[in-house]
Amino acid sequence: MAHRPKRTFRQRRADSSDSDGAEEPSAEAEAPGEQAVPGPAEEGPPSGGGRAEVAERPLRLRSSRGRGRVWASSRRPAGAAPRADGGSESRRVDLSTDEEDGAHHSSESKDDASSSSDSSSSVEEEFSSVVDIPDAAFIQAARRKRELARAQDDYISLDVKHTSATSRVKKNSDEDPESEPDDCEKRIPFTPKPQTLRQRMAEETTTGDEETSEEGQEDESQDIWEQQQMRKAVKITEGRDLDLSHSSDSKPVKKFDTSISFPPVNLEIIKKQLNTRLTLLQDTHRSHLREYEKYIQDVKSSKSAIQNLENSSNQALNFKFYKSMKTYVENLIDCLNEKIISIQEIESSMHALLLKQAMTFMKRRQDELKHESTYLQELSRKAEASTNGSLPADEKTQWILAEIESRRAQRRQARALSGNCDHQEGASSDDELSSADMTDFQKRHGDILQDHKKIFEDVHDDFCNIQNVLLKFQQWREKFPDSYYEAFISLCIPKLLNPLIRVQLIDWNPLKFDSIGLKQMPWFTSIEEFVGSSMEDSKKEESSDKKILSAVINKTVIPRLTAFVEFIWDPLSTSQTTSLITHCRMILEEHSTCENEVSKGKQDLLKSIASRMKNAIEDDVFIPLYPKSAVENKTSPHSKFQERRFWSGVKLFRNILLWNGLLPDDTLQELGLGKLLNRYLIIALLNATPGPDVVKKCNQVAACLPEKWFENSAMRTSIPQLENFIQCLLQSAHKLSRSEFRDEIKEIILILVKIKALNQAESFIEEYHLDHLKSVIKEV
């Protein structure tokens, strides 16, 4: 039974041999039962003695298990001849085995070839005396002997080494095409040859060996990896030892030779190098000094900061203050959010009450105007009342006229008691209420005020008193000004105070002549004090707190004024207009410090004022024209009604021009002169009978004109919108010059001079040779 040959330790390259130089045998004893092919002993080393001689040589051998570089297989020619004796047969087996193993280690041999090219030549020379490489003839003779032996024995040897050697020889012979037999010489097997007992046993053994070889492959691969790592470690160690030994042998210690002479030393170069080195050291020293000074300064500032923090107020107290302030603001906001609904309801109730009263006056005035005009038209036609439902209308008209006359009588009596005798009929506002309406109004007004007082009756003063609220923020500003201004409290205060100010403005009516001014209100004075204390700090001259009052007016007061103007204000009422102008002038002129903030609210308010006056001109101005026969009698109803309507128009004209300085001049001239004077008043003046009454009316109209429009001393002609009025004055003067009222001409000339119609006045004086009136023009 064939056995797997034992691994042989083969010769390793000289440069990667073991460092200790241990001697190892080149081959092991052959397996038992292995047959040797006889051969000449002198052509190769003997099996025993030859190996001993090789083992005795001082060679460094690799201790691997046949996986290293195989020097015999890599250097013997392909056609090496077998040995005749047993030693030669073992050598052949070794060669064939090495040839098989060499195929697995070809890659490793390539890696080692480049590093050991020099040492390998010496090893070959050393072993050339031991191993004799056969030639081709010897190999051919050996092959023939084997074939003859097999033919005689009629069996195939079970010797694995012999088979390997035979296959090796066949492989080498295959490489030589001349040694191959011809096709005619080859035997063609037609039937399988009967196998002997030994062949069958060999086949079974081979199958078992294949199974065991698979199991041993894994162990073999692990052994290969371990051997590779060992070879690498040995190679590195040997390389270091060789380098050290080589360097120690090849590089002896050099001794200083005193006979060698050096070039002369240049002192300038040495001095220059020393100076350069000194300069570098000095620069480094200076940089270190600067860093040191910086560190000293940082230490001082840190100590100062620590001291300041230690001397400052306790952080716990600061935290306590901020926490209390946060809690206070949250509670204040919650309180205002809860009360804002009640505030809005009461505001709406008060606004609805005042709106109802204003609409009552307006509707009554328009109804009375309509009925009185209708009645006078019927009188002028001298039409009698007819049937078909006209009688109830006449009775209603008579009742309305009686009511009107009753109120007029009451006003005359009141003026007589006050001593106002210059009042003209029709200039009254006619805003008297009946006793029942007045009682109902006062009752509802009182109920609203009672609800107004209950809004904050369950709230602490710190949350409903504006002065107390501002005091909290003032403490914050005094203790921690930086955080106060960084929090933009000046933008938050107007929003927080808005509900509280609206509560105080619920009973404020800017249209009443006795209404309290804004400066006298508690909230106004409290905000002024808060802003004033902020301005005392010289470091905060540009403090944003000074804008708080303007922001409050812009966000709270102006919207309320705009609502009064749009829905409640009566432009025909002089008392309402005067009171409204007073409040608006204070707001728009004295407290317009922040133009960008107030501009939008201001523009909305002014647009509302102009729109309301335009509506009043279109709806409330009516001056009828009657025949001269109807108005010649000053006591006739037609004449009285016309006079009342004219003076009502003059009153509206005066109220419009009272807005001079608040509204733009273009707006006033368009409304007062273009729409009212030229369309209504001048027509009434031209149709009136020339006389003192016309001159008086012209004087009243001229007295309403603002003096600012005529301040330019170089003016010789008046403004274009007064051209019709100037022509009316000249026409009246021409008529008076031919009448008995020549003395009234001087009044007309004075009116022309006042409105800067100097060219027209001079022309009239020259035309009528009124030299005594030239002094009036020269005085101007």
Sequence and secondary structure as in RCSB ss.txt:
>XXXX:A:sequence
MAHRPKRTFRQRRADSSDSDGAEEPSAEAEAPGEQAVPGPAEEGPPSGGGRAEVAERPLRLRSSRGRGRVWASSR
RPAGAAPRADGGSESRRVDLSTDEEDGAHHSSESKDDASSSSDSSSSVEEEFSSVVDIPDAAFIQAARRKRELAR
AQDDYISLDVKHTSATSRVKKNSDEDPESEPDDCEKRIPFTPKPQTLRQRMAEETTTGDEETSEEGQEDESQDIW
EQQQMRKAVKITEGRDLDLSHSSDSKPVKKFDTSISFPPVNLEIIKKQLNTRLTLLQDTHRSHLREYEKYIQDVK
SSKSAIQNLENSSNQALNFKFYKSMKTYVENLIDCLNEKIISIQEIESSMHALLLKQAMTFMKRRQDELKHESTY
LQELSRKAEASTNGSLPADEKTQWILAEIESRRAQRRQARALSGNCDHQEGASSDDELSSADMTDFQKRHGDILQ
DHKKIFEDVHDDFCNIQNVLLKFQQWREKFPDSYYEAFISLCIPKLLNPLIRVQLIDWNPLKFDSIGLKQMPWFT
SIEEFVGSSMEDSKKEESSDKKILSAVINKTVIPRLTAFVEFIWDPLSTSQTTSLITHCRMILEEHSTCENEVSK
GKQDLLKSIASRMKNAIEDDVFIPLYPKSAVENKTSPHSKFQERRFWSGVKLFRNILLWNGLLPDDTLQELGLGK
LLNRYLIIALLNATPGPDVVKKCNQVAACLPEKWFENSAMRTSIPQLENFIQCLLQSAHKLSRSEFRDEIKEIIL
ILVKIKALNQAESFIEEYHLDHLKSVIKEV
>XXXX:A:secstr
          B  GGGS TT     S     TT       GGGS  TTHHHHHHHHS   B  SSS S  HHHHH
S TT    SSHHHHHHHHHHHHHHHHHHHTHHHHHHHHHHTHHHHHHHHHHHHTT     HHHHHHHHHHHHHHH
HHHTS    HHHHHHHHHHHHHHHH GGGS  TTTS    S     HHHHHHHHHHHHHHHHHHHHHHHHHHHHH
HHHHHHHHHHHHHHHHHHHHHHHHHS      TT       HHHHHHHHHHHHHHHHHHHHHHHHHHHHHHHHHH
HHHHHHHHHHHS  HHHHHHHHHHHHHHHHHHHHHHHHHHHHHHHHHHHHHHHHHHHHHHHHHHHHHHHHHHHHH
HHHHHHT    STTHHHHHHHHHHHHHHHHHHHHHHHHHHHHHT     TT S      HHHHHHHHHHHHHHHH
HHHTTTTTS HHHH HHHHHHHHHHHHHH HHHHHHTTHHHHHHHHHHHHHHHHTTT  TTSTT   GGGSHHHH
HHHHHHHHHHT GGGTT GGGGHHHHHIIIIIHHHHHHHHHHT  TT HHHHHHHHHHHHIIIIIT   HHHHHH
HHHHHHHHHHHHHHHHHHHH       HHHHSSTTSHHHHHHHHHHHHHHHHHHHHHTTBTTB HHHHIIIIIII
IIIIIIHHHHHHS SSHHHHHHHHHHHHHS GGGG  TT  S  GGGHHHHHHHHHHHHHHHTSS GGGHHHHHH
HHHHTT HHHHHHHHHHHT GGGHHHHHH 
